[in-house]
Amino acid sequence: MKLTKQINIKYYRRDSQECDALHVILKRLMSEVFNGKPILLDVILWRNNWWRNILNFSRIAPILTINNKVYSQGSIPNIQDFIKQIGILLNDKEVIDASKQIHQKINSKKEKYSIKINEKKLDEYIEKAKKIPFEKNKLELSEDLLDNVLLCRKEKELGDSGNHILNARKISNAINEKFWNKKLGIYGNEDTLFAYTPLYGEICGKEQYPALLENLKKYYFSINGQNNLLLSTYCTCWHSSDRDYYWRGHVRFDLCGYMAYGLKLYGDEDNARLIRDSLLDLVINNGFYESYSSETGAGLGIENYASTADLFFDLAMSYKNKVF
């Protein structure tokens, strides 16, 4: 491709999760990396323009074109390479350099933090947690990673009676065989906080734990302005993250709780304690919500959320009884 003074990007999308994710990525790129650059983004519904793509020998959405030439189709392209290609076409060093920085850790602070828990309010919210009704769901073996992790955890906690320990071992082996992605160093194919939940089930072996812990700390440990360790469902250093989108930016109370307990089970009590105390502080200052802002800690979604109240009670008891 020759150097050009203006870039025309066309994005043909369907109403699917993958297309939605790429749409979020492109909007973030236009507002951050490409802001002020001679780049036009045109978002087009694939179903109304499928014939145009056949002429370009492309058939499967999401389809991305640069100056009417197909760049990718059928999946989300490598964003780092995409940014670099745009930078080369514009002969723009700033854009090329930005492509090298998209996976950098957001916060490189090395200081140690501690949370001062308001003991009086803690007792108050423990009592509130008791009053919020919560009905526990019966878990069954499924194709979902988290369901299997929770089932494994339950079998281990039931102990030696019956075949529970043997069942837990079978589930752990099956999860490691089916879900472990050695190339990415996570469970599954998408780097979300769900990929790290096997820590809670004590499923990670000697091969998995070091890589999983390294990625968790590298991409998810982000200290906010209140010195809390709030882990969002989706790494905020990826361009496809969106703090206003439920699955790609909010703090899920339950997932963070699993991380706290999981790290404790593997002996990392310092970080486990910091996550737990951050969660207690989050509820004390904002109430029981379905999820929370990873920026401000403000409650989002359903108020008086039973799952949050249930886990808060467990975490509060671990704090009161100095379990960790």
Secondary structure as the mmCIF struct_conf table of DSSP 4:
data_model
#
loop_
_struct_conf.conf_type_id
_struct_conf.id
_struct_conf.beg_label_comp_id
_struct_conf.beg_label_asym_id
_struct_conf.beg_label_seq_id
_struct_conf.end_label_comp_id
_struct_conf.end_label_asym_id
_struct_conf.end_label_seq_id
BEND BEND1 LYS A 5 LYS A 5
STRN STRN1 ILE A 7 ARG A 13
BEND BEND2 ASP A 15 SER A 16
HELX_RH_AL_P HELX_RH_AL_P1 GLN A 17 SER A 31
TURN_TY1_P TURN_TY1_P1 GLU A 32 VAL A 33
BEND BEND3 PHE A 34 PHE A 34
TURN_TY1_P TURN_TY1_P2 ASN A 35 GLY A 36
BEND BEND4 LYS A 37 PRO A 38
STRN STRN2 ILE A 39 LEU A 45
HELX_RH_3T_P HELX_RH_3T_P1 TRP A 46 ASN A 48
BEND BEND5 ASN A 49 ASN A 49
HELX_RH_AL_P HELX_RH_AL_P2 TRP A 50 LEU A 55
TURN_TY1_P TURN_TY1_P3 ASN A 56 PHE A 57
BEND BEND6 ILE A 60 PRO A 62
STRN STRN3 ILE A 63 ILE A 66
TURN_TY1_P TURN_TY1_P4 ASN A 67 ASN A 68
STRN STRN4 LYS A 69 GLN A 73
BEND BEND7 GLY A 74 SER A 75
HELX_RH_AL_P HELX_RH_AL_P3 ILE A 79 LEU A 90
TURN_TY1_P TURN_TY1_P5 ASN A 91 ASN A 91
HELX_RH_AL_P HELX_RH_AL_P4 LYS A 93 SER A 99
TURN_TY1_P TURN_TY1_P6 LYS A 100 HIS A 103
BEND BEND8 GLN A 104 GLN A 104
BEND BEND9 ILE A 106 ILE A 106
HELX_RH_AL_P HELX_RH_AL_P5 GLU A 119 LYS A 131
BEND BEND10 ILE A 132 ILE A 132
HELX_LH_PP_P HELX_LH_PP_P1 LYS A 136 LEU A 139
BEND BEND11 GLU A 143 GLU A 143
HELX_RH_AL_P HELX_RH_AL_P6 LEU A 145 LEU A 158
TURN_TY1_P TURN_TY1_P7 GLY A 159 ASP A 160
BEND BEND12 SER A 161 SER A 161
TURN_TY1_P TURN_TY1_P8 GLY A 162 ASN A 163
HELX_RH_AL_P HELX_RH_AL_P7 HIS A 164 PHE A 179
STRN STRN5 TRP A 180 ASN A 181
TURN_TY1_P TURN_TY1_P9 LYS A 182 GLY A 185
STRN STRN6 ILE A 186 TYR A 187
BEND BEND13 GLY A 188 GLU A 190
STRN STRN7 THR A 192 THR A 192
HELX_RH_3T_P HELX_RH_3T_P2 LEU A 193 LEU A 199
TURN_TY1_P TURN_TY1_P10 TYR A 200 GLU A 202
TURN_TY1_P TURN_TY1_P11 LYS A 206 GLU A 207
HELX_RH_AL_P HELX_RH_AL_P8 GLN A 208 TYR A 220
STRN STRN8 ILE A 223 ILE A 223
TURN_TY1_P TURN_TY1_P12 GLY A 225 GLN A 226
BEND BEND14 ASN A 227 ASN A 227
STRN STRN9 LEU A 229 LEU A 229
STRN STRN10 SER A 232 SER A 232
BEND BEND15 THR A 233 THR A 233
STRN STRN11 TYR A 234 TYR A 234
TURN_TY1_P TURN_TY1_P13 THR A 236 CYS A 237
BEND BEND16 TRP A 238 TRP A 238
TURN_TY1_P TURN_TY1_P14 HIS A 239 SER A 240
TURN_TY1_P TURN_TY1_P15 ARG A 243 ASP A 244
BEND BEND17 TYR A 245 TYR A 245
HELX_RH_3T_P HELX_RH_3T_P3 TYR A 246 ARG A 248
TURN_TY1_P TURN_TY1_P16 GLY A 249 GLY A 249
HELX_LH_PP_P HELX_LH_PP_P2 HIS A 250 HIS A 250
STRN STRN12 VAL A 251 ARG A 252
HELX_RH_AL_P HELX_RH_AL_P9 PHE A 253 LEU A 265
TURN_TY1_P TURN_TY1_P17 TYR A 266 GLY A 267
HELX_RH_AL_P HELX_RH_AL_P10 GLU A 269 ASN A 286
BEND BEND18 PHE A 288 PHE A 288
STRN STRN13 TYR A 289 TYR A 292
TURN_TY1_P TURN_TY1_P18 SER A 294 THR A 296
STRN STRN14 GLY A 299 GLU A 303
BEND BEND19 ASN A 304 ASN A 304
HELX_RH_AL_P HELX_RH_AL_P11 ALA A 306 LYS A 320
TURN_TY1_P TURN_TY1_P19 ASN A 321 LYS A 322
#
